[in-house]
Amino acid sequence: ERPPGVSWVASGRCFLAADDRELAASVPRLAATGAMSCALLLPLPERGDVEAVVTLVRRISEVFPPPAIELATTLVDQAATALALVRARAEAGTDPVTGCMNHRAMRRRLEEEIGRATRTGGPLSCLLIDLDNFKLVNDRHGHQAGDATLRGVVQALVGEFRAFDRVARYGGDEFVVILPNADLRSAAAAATRALERLLAVPSLEEEPGISASIGVAQWRAPMTTDDLLEACDVALMRSKREGKGRVTRASEPVA
């Protein structure tokens, strides 16, 4: 249950508690930590809603004068604007269903990694993952169940790959994994481990786990982003033709 002062600020107004009685009622946890001369509570709004309450405390000095309150309000408003911008940028690059990178953010990140590989000469590989027979999940169990399955797939993929690898939703039931500093052989090995991990994801179908077909390709100059994704797609199509549930390199099948 919110103290009265916090409830007041949650409605969008600032509040200055300046005596022992107000402090005890408005910020009881802070009041319990020791003597205070005042506490200024300020709303941090975003998109019309108060996301947080910022509390500024003076222990022994005088109560905040009006100019200090005005300055604090301005700084908190600026912080709210900055946080809203950060969140908007994050949401613009995030798939709303799975929480991983979306197609647009994936292409931007892949272009950055290609630029880095060009400068450093380090390897860069990419996976294109297509879930086998995923349409049956939507048809038999509904799109909410399908979305839940996609989220489970992303959790499994993020848990399998390195912290600096990037998992993105390519579209529908297809995913891209960007693997910096990974050559074709190590990327294919990682893809095989990911395939095994997906088979441990709970499935709504009779067969256990989630089956997937994966295409693996390594970037080589002067390949573009489209060239690299196309190489992955060609390898993926080979996985589909050869029976699904397998990993195929851009040059030869490995699983």
C-alpha positions in Angstrom: 0.0 0.0 0.0 1.4 3.4 -1.0 2.0 6.0 1.6 -0.1 9.2 1.2 2.7 11.3 -0.2 3.6 8.7 -2.9 -0.1 8.3 -3.8 -0.3 12.1 -4.3 2.8 12.2 -6.5 1.5 9.2 -8.5 -1.3 11.4 -9.7 1.3 13.7 -11.3 2.0 16.3 -8.7 5.1 17.0 -6.7 5.0 16.9 -2.9 7.3 18.4 -0.2 7.3 16.9 3.2 8.9 19.3 5.7 8.1 18.3 9.2 8.4 15.1 11.2 4.7 14.2 11.0 4.6 14.6 7.2 7.8 12.7 6.8 6.6 9.8 8.9 3.4 9.6 7.0 4.7 10.2 3.5 8.0 8.4 3.4 7.9 6.1 6.4 10.8 3.9 5.3 13.1 6.9 4.7 11.9 8.5 8.0 13.0 5.3 9.8 16.6 5.6 8.5 17.3 8.8 10.5 16.6 12.5 11.0 15.6 14.5 7.9 14.8 18.1 7.4 12.6 17.5 4.3 11.8 15.1 1.4 10.8 16.2 -2.1 8.8 13.7 -4.1 8.6 14.3 -7.8 6.7 12.3 -10.5 8.6 10.8 -13.4 6.0 10.6 -16.2 6.1 8.7 -19.5 3.3 8.7 -22.1 0.9 10.3 -19.6 1.5 7.9 -16.8 3.7 8.2 -13.7 6.3 5.4 -14.1 8.2 6.2 -10.9 8.5 8.6 -8.0 11.9 10.4 -7.5 12.6 11.3 -3.9 15.2 13.9 -2.9 16.1 14.1 0.8 17.9 16.7 2.9 19.1 15.3 6.2 20.4 18.4 8.1 20.3 21.4 5.7 17.3 23.8 5.3 14.1 22.9 3.4 14.3 23.0 -0.4 13.6 26.6 -1.5 11.3 27.2 -4.5 14.2 27.6 -7.0 15.6 24.3 -6.0 12.2 22.6 -6.4 11.9 24.2 -9.9 15.4 23.0 -10.9 14.7 19.5 -9.6 11.4 19.4 -11.5 13.1 20.4 -14.7 15.9 17.7 -14.3 13.3 15.0 -13.6 11.3 16.0 -16.6 14.5 15.9 -18.7 15.2 12.4 -17.3 11.7 11.3 -18.2 12.2 12.5 -21.8 15.5 10.7 -22.1 14.0 7.5 -20.7 11.1 7.7 -23.1 13.5 8.1 -26.0 15.5 5.1 -25.0 12.4 3.0 -24.6 11.0 4.1 -28.0 14.3 3.2 -29.7 14.3 -0.2 -28.0 10.7 -0.9 -28.9 11.4 0.2 -32.5 13.9 -2.6 -32.8 12.0 -5.2 -30.8 9.6 -7.9 -32.1 6.4 -7.4 -30.1 5.6 -11.1 -29.8 8.9 -12.6 -28.8 10.9 -9.7 -27.4 13.9 -10.4 -29.6 15.2 -8.1 -32.3 12.9 -7.5 -35.2 13.7 -7.8 -38.9 14.7 -4.1 -39.3 17.0 -4.1 -36.3 18.5 -7.4 -37.4 19.5 -6.0 -40.8 21.0 -2.9 -39.1 23.0 -5.1 -36.7 24.2 -7.4 -39.5 25.4 -4.4 -41.5 27.3 -3.2 -38.5 28.9 -6.6 -38.0 29.8 -6.8 -41.7 31.5 -3.5 -41.3 33.4 -4.7 -38.3 34.5 -7.9 -40.0 35.7 -5.9 -43.0 37.8 -3.7 -40.8 39.2 -6.4 -38.5 39.4 -9.3 -40.8 37.6 -11.5 -38.2 35.0 -14.1 -39.2 31.3 -13.6 -39.2 28.6 -16.2 -39.7 24.8 -16.2 -39.7 22.1 -18.8 -39.1 18.6 -18.8 -40.7 16.2 -21.0 -38.7 12.8 -22.1 -39.9 10.5 -24.1 -37.6 9.2 -27.2 -39.2 5.4 -27.6 -39.6 4.7 -24.6 -37.3 1.6 -23.8 -39.2 0.0 -26.8 -37.7 0.4 -25.3 -34.2 -1.6 -22.2 -35.2 -4.2 -24.2 -37.1 -4.8 -26.7 -34.3 -4.3 -24.7 -31.2 -4.8 -21.0 -32.2 -2.4 -18.1 -32.7 -2.0 -17.4 -28.9 -0.6 -20.9 -28.5 1.6 -20.2 -31.6 2.9 -17.0 -30.1 3.7 -18.8 -26.8 5.6 -21.4 -28.7 7.6 -18.7 -30.5 8.5 -17.1 -27.2 9.7 -20.5 -25.9 11.8 -20.8 -29.1 13.4 -17.4 -28.5 14.1 -18.2 -24.9 15.8 -21.4 -25.9 17.9 -19.7 -28.6 19.0 -16.9 -26.4 19.9 -19.4 -23.7 22.0 -21.4 -26.1 24.1 -18.7 -27.9 26.8 -16.4 -26.5 26.0 -13.1 -24.8 27.2 -11.1 -27.8 25.4 -13.2 -30.4 22.1 -11.7 -31.5 18.8 -13.6 -32.1 16.2 -11.9 -34.3 12.8 -12.7 -35.7 13.2 -12.8 -39.5 9.4 -13.1 -40.0 6.7 -15.6 -39.2 8.4 -18.7 -37.8 11.8 -17.8 -39.1 14.7 -16.5 -37.0 18.2 -15.2 -37.7 21.1 -15.6 -35.4 24.1 -13.3 -35.9 27.4 -14.9 -34.8 30.4 -12.5 -34.7 33.9 -14.0 -34.5 32.5 -17.4 -35.7 33.6 -19.2 -38.8 31.4 -21.6 -40.8 32.5 -24.7 -38.9 31.9 -23.3 -35.4 28.7 -21.7 -36.5 27.4 -25.0 -37.8 28.4 -26.7 -34.5 26.5 -24.0 -32.6 23.5 -24.5 -34.9 23.5 -28.2 -34.2 23.5 -27.5 -30.4 20.6 -25.1 -30.9 18.7 -27.7 -32.8 19.1 -30.1 -29.9 18.0 -27.5 -27.5 14.8 -26.7 -29.5 13.9 -30.4 -29.3 13.7 -29.9 -25.5 11.2 -27.1 -25.8 7.7 -28.2 -24.8 5.5 -28.9 -27.8 1.7 -28.9 -28.3 2.0 -31.6 -31.0 2.3 -35.3 -30.5 6.0 -35.4 -31.2 8.2 -33.9 -28.4 10.1 -30.7 -28.9 10.3 -28.2 -31.7 11.8 -29.4 -34.9 13.6 -26.8 -37.1 15.6 -26.6 -40.3 18.7 -24.4 -40.2 20.9 -22.9 -42.9 24.4 -21.7 -42.0 26.6 -19.3 -44.0 29.8 -17.4 -43.4 30.4 -13.9 -44.6 33.2 -13.3 -47.1 34.0 -10.1 -48.8 32.5 -8.5 -50.9 29.2 -10.1 -49.7 26.4 -7.7 -48.7 23.8 -8.2 -46.0 21.4 -9.6 -48.7 24.1 -11.9 -50.1 24.7 -13.4 -46.6 21.0 -13.9 -45.9 20.5 -15.4 -49.3 23.4 -17.9 -48.7 21.7 -18.9 -45.4 18.3 -19.2 -47.2 19.8 -21.5 -49.9 21.3 -23.7 -47.2 18.0 -23.7 -45.3 16.1 -24.8 -48.4 18.5 -27.8 -48.7 17.7 -28.7 -45.1 14.0 -28.7 -46.0 14.4 -30.7 -49.1 16.6 -33.3 -47.4 14.1 -34.1 -44.7 13.9 -31.1 -42.3 15.1 -31.2 -38.7 18.7 -30.7 -39.7 21.6 -28.2 -40.1 23.0 -27.4 -43.6 26.1 -25.3 -44.3 26.1 -23.1 -47.3 28.4 -25.6 -48.9 27.5 -29.0 -47.4 25.2 -30.6 -44.8 26.6 -31.2 -41.4 23.7 -32.8 -39.5 
